[in-house]
Amino acid sequence: MGNKLKEVTYLTVKDLKSHEIILPGKYSSTFENMAKKLSINFDDDNVVLRELNQDIDYVNKIVEKTNDNLTTLHKSTNDAQTAIKNKDENSLKAINEELAKMQEQINTLQKQLFSDPLTGAFNRKWFSDQYLFEENFKNNGFIAFLDLNKFKIINDNYGHLVGDQVLKYLVKFLKKEFDYPGIDIVRYAGDEFIILIDEEKTTIFNIDNIVKEAQIKLSNQKLKSAKIKELQFSFSYGLTPFKRGDHVENILDIVDELMYKNKETCK
C-alpha cells in the first residue's frame, strides 16, 4: 500500500504540474481520481499507516547507522591525530582496521539507500542520482518501462504476500535475462519497473529483441508453490532511446504511451 500511495502521489503531482495555483480541494479531487483510475482503495487506514511506517522505519535505520559511522569517524580522526603526534604505530594500525570495517558498513548502507527493500532492485533515488541532473538525462541510452499485467487480480485472488513474491521473482528474472554490462533494473512504483541501458557501457545492440524475448519467456513460465498449483503472469513494456539533455518527464511520457500500446496487444 505504501508504494501505491507513492504512485498516486507521483501521478497527482505530475497532472497538476502545469497549474500555477493549486488549491487543496483541487489536489484532493485529483488524488482521488488517480486512485480510482488505478483501482486503489485507501479505506483501510491501518494498512496504509503500517506500510508508511515501515518505509519511515527503513529510512530512519539507515540514518541512524550513518550517524553512528560519522561519530566513529570523528573519534577515529582525533585518535589518529594523537597517535601520529605520539608516533604510536600500534594505535594507528588499530585505527586503520576500524576505518576498514567502517568502509564496509558505509558500502552496505549505500546499497540499502539505493535499493528497493522488497525486491532488491535499484530505487528511484538511484535512478535520479545516477542518470539525471536537474531532471535531465546525463548521457545517451535506452529506457524500457515495464508494467505487470493484471497484477491487481493476482493480489485479489492470492493475497499480497503472493503478490510480493511475484515482484521478487520478476526482478530475479529480469536480472538474469539482462545480465549485460551497462544494464540496470529499477523498481519505479508498485508493479512498474524500468530497465536502463547506458549506451556507453552496454555491449548489446538490439535491446528491443532482448526485451521482447524476455516478455515471451516470462509469459510461458508456470510458477508453483505449496498453496498455488499454477500461476502465470506477464508484463507489458515500452522502449525508447534518450539523449543527453532530454527531460526525464518527456521520455517517461513517451515510453509510458508505448507500454500501454503494447498492453493492448497482450489482452
C-alpha positions, 0 to 999 in steps of 0.5 A: 500500500505504501508504494501505491500511495507513492504512485498516486502521489507521483501521478497527482503531482505530475497532472497538476504540474502545469497549474500555477495555483493549486488549491487543496480541494483541487489536489484532493479531487485529483488524488482521488481520481488517480486512485480510482483510475488505478483501482486503489482503495485507501479505506483501510487506514491501518494498512496504509499507516503500517506500510508508511511506517515501515518505509519511515522505519527503513529510512530512519535505520539507515540514518541512524547507522550513518550517524553512528559511522560519522561519530566513529569517524570523528573519534577515529580522526582525533585518535589518529591525530594523537597517535601520529603526534605520539608516533604510536604505530600500534594505535594507528594500525588499530585505527586503520582496521576500524576505518576498514570495517567502517568502509564496509558498513558505509558500502552496505548502507549505500546499497540499502539507500539505493535499493528497493527493500522488497525486491532488491532492485535499484530505487528511484533515488538511484535512478535520479542520482545516477542518470539525471541532473536537474531532471535531465538525462546525463548521457545517451541510452535506452529506457524500457518501462515495464508494467505487470499485467493484471497484477491487481487480480493476482493480489485479489485472488492470492493475497499480497504476500503472493503478490510480493513474491511475484515482484521478487521473482520478476526482478530475479528474472529480469536480472538474469535475462539482462545480465549485460554490462551497462544494464540496470533494473529499477523498481519505479512504483508498485508493479512498474519497473524500468530497465536502463541501458547506458549506451556507453557501457552496454555491449548489446545492440538490439535491446528491443529483441532482448526485451521482447524475448524476455516478455515471451519467456516470462509469459510461458513460465508456470510458477508453483508453490505449496498453496498455488498449483499454477500461476502465470503472469506477464508484463507489458513494456515500452522502449525508447532511446534518450539523449543527453539533455532530454527531460526525464518527464518527456521520455517517461511520457513517451515510453509510458504511451508505448507500454500501454500500446503494447498492453493492448496487444497482450489482452 
